[in-house]
Amino acid sequence: MKSDTNKQTTHLFSQRFSRNKVMELSITGILRFFTYLVIVLAGYLFLDITYNGSKAVFTKEAPFVNFQFLTEKPQTLHVFEPADIDTQLKSAKAEILTKSIKRRALSNSNYEAAEAFTLAIKDLNKEVKELDDLRKERRLMFSDTEYRALATTPSTKDFVYSTYAYSGGGIGPAIIGTILLVFGSILIALTLGVLCAVYLSEYSKPGKVLQSIRLSILNLSGVPSIVFGLFGFGLFVLYLDWGVSLMAGWFTLALMALPVIITASEESMRAIPKGFREGSLALGASKWTCIRTNVLPYAMPGILTSSIMGIARVAGETAPIMFTAAFALRDRLPWEGLENSTDFFFQGVMALPYHIYVVSSKIPQNEYTQNMQYGTAFVFLLIVGLFALSSIILRVKVRKKYDW
């Protein structure tokens, strides 16, 4: 009897796979698969940019950093390919194409002939790779500055001469312009965003007007960046006559980051217990003093978190920068050749997002532009990461100081 009872008890409490249970496990498996898929794809993307971009930024010889790439302006690349190897490469590639066409034609009718063509193509591909490696060893490449400094140019009898726009030099002005744009726009957005959040959280009265304002802010966060770019172009560049300048770019990008910063800052301040305010007011402090000493310091970690999200959005936008602040190529750095101090704010700059757009879609693609594309993307990721990391470190320090 005891054994029968134990069996029955075990059976009653054993796991049963009902229809709902199977459906729940299936949905969980699907969600887990897509989550891991996104992580793997994102990881592959970052690893690909890091691997190929590091080739442009780092070198195998001391000082192991390509300062020329990080400091010089983009220039035209002058390439001299060895003529004899270039001719052999073209003929070998043409022969591969011819044999590939013949192999396809014979693949169904004559299997042995198709296999022979396949082996011949493999041999030719090996030969092409060897010739290509030899070509890379013997070719000569000069930026505009280096090309002008040459006493004598290589003979056109021995070399095939070609030029490639934006493939030489470096991205120094684009790095400086991106840092200025991000720093200025976030400074403006944080100032205006925190002030707006203070009013909405501490001074405004609940009602339909406040609900409309909050709804409008949430709607602004979903507006496409191209709309902000056109708005900034119409208001700041044309109407206010600021031209394509840092000021126009700062305020346009700040408007893009404002909705995120206002919402996050307001939520951070509303999360502070009312006792903090009541205790301060009971001791005779004014409302502003209460906010300044008992609300803002403790809400600062959340405000800095919103700044990180604002940096991520502002730094990667191409359309607003393209319409309001960026040039495809600018010879001088922002502080060079100024007639007065105000000219610094009313001049256009180069920017990494716009430079990536130009070298990726506006010029013919070849093996020489790839180095510039990956190098620019890699440096851009580093800059955004450094900005975000600095905000995270500052947030951690503030949280430790104002722990509650």
VMD Tcl script that draws the C-alpha trace (Angstrom):
set ca {
  {0.00 0.00 0.00}
  {2.82 2.43 0.85}
  {4.54 1.81 -2.45}
  {1.28 2.40 -4.33}
  {0.72 5.62 -2.43}
  {4.23 6.86 -3.20}
  {3.80 6.10 -6.86}
  {0.48 7.95 -6.92}
  {1.98 10.94 -5.07}
  {4.94 11.09 -7.46}
  {2.58 10.93 -10.40}
  {0.36 13.72 -9.09}
  {3.26 16.15 -8.57}
  {5.28 15.24 -11.68}
  {5.78 17.81 -14.47}
  {3.17 17.59 -17.20}
  {3.69 19.08 -20.66}
  {0.35 20.67 -21.38}
  {-0.41 22.65 -24.53}
  {0.13 25.97 -22.76}
  {3.43 24.77 -21.31}
  {4.72 23.71 -24.74}
  {3.65 27.05 -26.23}
  {5.39 28.96 -23.42}
  {8.62 27.00 -23.92}
  {8.45 27.58 -27.68}
  {7.98 31.34 -27.28}
  {10.82 31.46 -24.74}
  {13.10 29.58 -27.14}
  {12.22 31.91 -30.04}
  {12.85 35.04 -27.95}
  {16.15 33.61 -26.70}
  {17.23 32.77 -30.26}
  {16.54 36.27 -31.60}
  {18.20 37.88 -28.58}
  {21.38 35.86 -29.08}
  {21.18 36.49 -32.83}
  {21.15 40.26 -32.31}
  {24.06 40.00 -29.86}
  {26.08 37.86 -32.29}
  {25.41 40.18 -35.26}
  {26.26 43.28 -33.22}
  {29.41 41.59 -31.93}
  {30.45 40.61 -35.44}
  {29.88 44.16 -36.66}
  {31.99 45.69 -33.89}
  {34.73 43.09 -34.29}
  {34.83 43.66 -38.05}
  {35.15 47.44 -37.62}
  {37.73 46.99 -34.86}
  {39.85 44.50 -36.81}
  {39.89 46.42 -40.11}
  {39.91 49.88 -38.55}
  {42.84 49.13 -36.26}
  {44.97 48.53 -39.37}
  {44.61 52.23 -40.22}
  {45.12 53.52 -36.67}
  {47.90 51.25 -35.39}
  {51.22 50.24 -36.94}
  {53.67 47.39 -36.39}
  {56.58 49.72 -35.70}
  {57.17 52.19 -32.87}
  {55.37 54.32 -31.75}
  {52.70 51.80 -32.90}
  {50.13 54.56 -33.56}
  {49.57 56.13 -36.97}
  {49.61 59.78 -35.87}
  {49.56 60.86 -39.50}
  {46.12 59.31 -39.91}
  {44.85 60.89 -36.68}
  {46.17 64.42 -37.30}
  {46.31 65.18 -41.03}
  {43.41 66.32 -43.18}
  {41.91 63.99 -45.84}
  {43.86 64.19 -49.09}
  {43.94 62.64 -52.52}
  {45.98 59.44 -52.68}
  {48.46 59.17 -55.58}
  {49.17 55.52 -56.44}
  {51.87 54.17 -58.75}
  {51.27 50.51 -59.60}
  {54.13 48.49 -61.19}
  {53.14 48.32 -64.87}
  {54.38 44.79 -65.57}
  {52.57 43.24 -62.61}
  {49.45 45.27 -63.33}
  {49.37 43.90 -66.90}
  {49.86 40.31 -65.68}
  {47.07 40.73 -63.13}
  {44.61 42.02 -65.71}
  {45.37 39.18 -68.12}
  {45.12 36.54 -65.34}
  {41.75 37.92 -64.18}
  {40.48 38.00 -67.77}
  {41.57 34.37 -68.21}
  {39.76 33.38 -65.00}
  {36.58 35.01 -66.30}
  {36.87 33.22 -69.65}
  {37.46 29.82 -68.06}
  {34.56 30.37 -65.63}
  {32.20 31.02 -68.54}
  {33.41 27.87 -70.34}
  {33.08 25.79 -67.16}
  {29.45 26.83 -66.76}
  {28.76 25.95 -70.37}
  {30.32 22.47 -69.99}
  {29.09 21.70 -66.45}
  {26.12 19.62 -67.69}
  {27.48 18.18 -70.94}
  {31.12 17.32 -70.16}
  {31.93 16.71 -66.50}
  {35.65 15.98 -67.01}
  {36.21 19.16 -69.01}
  {34.41 21.20 -66.36}
  {36.59 19.67 -63.65}
  {39.71 20.51 -65.66}
  {38.55 24.10 -65.95}
  {37.90 24.17 -62.18}
  {41.47 23.07 -61.42}
  {42.82 25.61 -63.90}
  {40.82 28.38 -62.22}
  {42.19 27.38 -58.80}
  {45.74 27.60 -60.13}
  {44.99 30.98 -61.68}
  {43.50 32.28 -58.44}
  {46.65 31.24 -56.62}
  {48.72 33.05 -59.23}
  {46.55 36.16 -58.93}
  {47.01 36.19 -55.16}
  {50.79 35.94 -55.51}
  {50.82 38.71 -58.12}
  {48.58 40.88 -55.94}
  {50.90 40.46 -52.94}
  {53.88 41.37 -55.12}
  {51.99 44.38 -56.47}
  {51.30 45.64 -52.93}
  {55.00 45.32 -52.06}
  {56.20 47.26 -55.10}
  {53.51 49.92 -55.46}
  {54.17 53.50 -54.34}
  {51.55 55.62 -52.53}
  {51.74 59.34 -51.71}
  {49.33 61.83 -50.18}
  {48.98 65.30 -51.73}
  {51.61 66.74 -49.40}
  {54.10 63.95 -50.08}
  {53.43 64.03 -53.82}
  {54.15 67.78 -54.06}
  {57.37 67.28 -52.09}
  {58.75 64.71 -54.59}
  {61.77 65.90 -56.50}
  {61.01 63.54 -59.39}
  {57.88 61.49 -59.92}
  {58.14 57.79 -60.83}
  {58.33 57.05 -64.54}
  {55.01 56.31 -66.25}
  {56.80 53.64 -68.29}
  {57.45 51.56 -65.19}
  {54.31 52.48 -63.23}
  {50.60 52.96 -63.85}
  {49.54 56.23 -62.21}
  {46.10 56.69 -60.56}
  {44.55 59.08 -58.04}
  {41.87 58.34 -55.42}
  {40.01 61.16 -53.65}
  {39.74 61.18 -49.82}
  {41.88 58.02 -49.61}
  {45.09 59.63 -48.37}
  {46.08 61.77 -45.41}
  {44.03 61.41 -42.26}
  {40.94 62.49 -40.33}
  {42.34 65.06 -37.88}
  {39.89 67.90 -38.68}
  {36.95 65.47 -38.58}
  {37.97 64.26 -35.09}
  {38.23 67.83 -33.78}
  {34.92 68.81 -35.38}
  {33.09 65.80 -33.94}
  {34.38 66.47 -30.42}
  {33.35 70.13 -30.63}
  {29.89 69.28 -31.97}
  {29.17 66.62 -29.35}
  {30.54 68.61 -26.40}
  {28.76 71.85 -27.34}
  {25.40 70.27 -28.16}
  {25.32 68.12 -24.99}
  {26.24 71.16 -22.87}
  {23.33 73.13 -24.35}
  {20.93 70.17 -24.18}
  {21.81 69.36 -20.53}
  {21.38 72.99 -19.45}
  {18.03 73.48 -21.17}
  {16.86 69.92 -20.43}
  {17.55 70.10 -16.68}
  {15.89 73.53 -16.41}
  {12.80 72.24 -18.23}
  {12.74 69.12 -16.06}
  {12.98 71.24 -12.88}
  {9.98 73.29 -13.97}
  {7.90 70.28 -15.00}
  {8.74 68.29 -11.86}
  {8.78 70.98 -9.16}
  {6.92 74.10 -10.29}
  {4.22 73.08 -12.78}
  {0.67 72.26 -11.65}
  {-0.96 68.98 -12.72}
  {-3.54 69.37 -15.45}
  {-4.25 69.07 -19.14}
  {-1.60 71.63 -20.08}
  {1.13 69.65 -18.30}
  {-0.07 66.41 -19.89}
  {0.02 68.06 -23.34}
  {3.56 69.29 -22.76}
  {4.77 65.85 -21.68}
  {3.01 64.21 -24.64}
  {4.63 66.71 -27.02}
  {8.08 65.94 -25.55}
  {7.52 62.21 -25.99}
  {6.40 62.76 -29.60}
  {9.52 64.83 -30.31}
  {11.73 61.90 -29.32}
  {10.29 59.90 -32.23}
  {10.80 62.56 -34.92}
  {13.27 61.43 -37.63}
  {16.66 63.10 -37.62}
  {16.21 64.42 -41.17}
  {13.27 66.55 -39.92}
  {15.49 68.07 -37.22}
  {18.12 68.68 -39.86}
  {15.70 70.53 -42.16}
  {14.29 72.49 -39.21}
  {17.78 73.53 -38.12}
  {18.69 74.44 -41.71}
  {15.59 76.62 -42.07}
  {15.77 78.30 -38.64}
  {19.44 78.59 -37.73}
  {21.21 78.51 -41.11}
  {18.77 80.60 -43.19}
  {16.42 82.60 -40.92}
  {18.93 83.53 -38.19}
  {21.67 83.71 -40.85}
  {24.18 81.69 -38.85}
  {25.21 79.83 -41.97}
  {26.72 76.34 -41.92}
  {28.42 76.68 -38.57}
  {29.14 75.20 -35.17}
  {26.36 77.28 -33.60}
  {23.75 75.94 -36.02}
  {24.97 72.39 -35.46}
  {25.04 72.76 -31.68}
  {21.46 73.97 -31.35}
  {20.09 71.51 -33.92}
  {21.73 68.53 -32.20}
  {20.72 69.89 -28.78}
  {17.08 69.97 -29.88}
  {17.39 66.31 -30.88}
  {18.76 65.30 -27.47}
  {16.34 67.46 -25.44}
  {13.34 65.07 -25.33}
  {15.43 62.20 -23.92}
  {17.20 64.41 -21.39}
  {14.02 66.17 -20.22}
  {12.11 62.91 -19.74}
  {14.94 61.09 -17.94}
  {15.81 64.10 -15.76}
  {12.18 64.67 -14.74}
  {11.75 61.01 -13.81}
  {14.96 61.13 -11.76}
  {13.76 64.18 -9.81}
  {10.29 62.75 -9.24}
  {11.91 59.61 -7.81}
  {13.46 61.63 -4.95}
  {11.34 61.11 -1.79}
  {9.11 64.02 -0.73}
  {10.69 63.88 2.73}
  {13.87 65.42 1.31}
  {11.89 68.46 0.16}
  {9.69 68.71 3.24}
  {12.64 68.53 5.62}
  {14.45 71.30 3.80}
  {11.37 73.53 3.58}
  {10.62 72.92 7.28}
  {14.05 74.33 8.16}
  {13.18 77.56 6.36}
  {14.90 77.03 2.99}
  {13.36 78.52 -0.12}
  {11.97 76.24 -2.79}
  {14.88 76.89 -5.14}
  {17.39 76.23 -2.35}
  {15.54 72.99 -1.59}
  {15.73 71.94 -5.25}
  {19.37 72.97 -5.62}
  {20.62 71.24 -2.46}
  {18.20 68.36 -1.82}
  {16.84 67.32 -5.22}
  {19.31 67.98 -8.04}
  {22.38 66.38 -6.37}
  {20.51 63.12 -5.68}
  {18.90 63.12 -9.13}
  {22.26 63.70 -10.85}
  {23.01 59.98 -11.56}
  {19.78 59.71 -13.56}
  {20.50 62.99 -15.33}
  {23.97 61.75 -16.33}
  {22.41 58.53 -17.60}
  {20.19 60.61 -19.89}
  {23.28 62.49 -21.09}
  {24.82 59.16 -22.14}
  {21.74 58.38 -24.24}
  {21.86 61.90 -25.66}
  {25.51 61.50 -26.66}
  {24.73 58.21 -28.38}
  {22.03 59.84 -30.49}
  {23.72 63.17 -31.16}
  {27.14 61.80 -32.15}
  {25.84 59.35 -34.74}
  {23.46 61.59 -36.67}
  {24.54 62.49 -40.18}
  {21.56 64.41 -41.62}
  {21.44 67.27 -39.06}
  {25.22 67.69 -39.19}
  {25.20 67.64 -42.99}
  {22.56 70.39 -43.24}
  {23.80 72.68 -40.49}
  {27.46 72.25 -39.54}
  {29.62 69.95 -41.66}
  {31.80 70.37 -44.73}
  {33.01 67.46 -46.85}
  {36.55 68.88 -46.71}
  {38.06 71.79 -44.80}
  {41.76 72.62 -44.85}
  {41.97 74.57 -41.60}
  {41.25 73.61 -38.02}
  {38.49 75.63 -36.29}
  {40.91 77.92 -34.44}
  {43.12 78.68 -37.44}
  {42.83 81.86 -39.52}
  {40.28 83.64 -37.28}
  {39.83 87.39 -37.78}
  {37.95 87.78 -34.47}
  {36.87 85.51 -31.62}
  {33.23 85.18 -32.77}
  {34.33 83.58 -36.05}
  {35.08 80.40 -34.12}
  {31.37 79.81 -33.49}
  {30.19 80.76 -36.99}
  {32.28 78.45 -39.13}
  {31.65 74.99 -40.49}
  {33.71 71.95 -39.48}
  {34.37 68.45 -40.65}
  {32.63 65.64 -38.75}
  {33.25 61.89 -38.63}
  {29.64 60.78 -39.40}
  {29.49 62.98 -42.49}
  {33.00 61.94 -43.52}
  {31.99 58.26 -43.32}
  {28.97 59.07 -45.48}
  {31.13 60.84 -48.08}
  {33.83 58.17 -48.37}
  {31.25 55.35 -48.39}
  {28.72 56.63 -50.91}
  {29.95 59.74 -52.72}
  {33.22 58.51 -54.23}
  {34.08 55.39 -56.27}
  {34.77 52.41 -54.03}
  {38.09 50.58 -54.23}
  {40.68 48.91 -52.04}
  {42.19 52.28 -51.12}
  {38.99 53.86 -49.79}
  {38.34 50.83 -47.55}
  {41.22 51.74 -45.26}
  {39.81 55.26 -44.78}
  {36.26 53.98 -44.21}
  {37.13 51.41 -41.56}
  {39.66 53.69 -39.86}
  {37.13 56.54 -39.60}
  {34.42 54.24 -38.24}
  {36.82 52.76 -35.68}
  {37.95 56.16 -34.40}
  {34.32 57.33 -34.30}
  {33.34 54.37 -32.11}
  {36.27 55.09 -29.80}
  {35.26 58.74 -29.38}
  {31.62 57.91 -28.65}
  {32.76 55.21 -26.25}
  {35.08 57.63 -24.43}
  {32.29 60.19 -24.04}
  {29.92 57.53 -22.71}
  {32.60 56.07 -20.42}
  {33.37 59.48 -18.92}
  {29.65 60.00 -18.21}
  {29.41 56.55 -16.59}
  {32.45 57.19 -14.35}
  {31.06 60.59 -13.33}
  {27.67 59.03 -12.59}
  {29.26 56.34 -10.39}
  {31.22 58.95 -8.43}
  {28.14 61.14 -7.93}
  {26.07 58.11 -6.84}
  {28.68 57.19 -4.21}
  {28.80 60.76 -2.93}
  {25.02 61.17 -2.71}
  {23.96 57.70 -1.60}
  {20.49 57.60 -0.07}
}
mol new
graphics top color blue
foreach p $ca { graphics top sphere $p radius 0.5 }
foreach p [lrange $ca 0 end-1] q [lrange $ca 1 end] { graphics top cylinder $p $q radius 0.2 }
display resetview
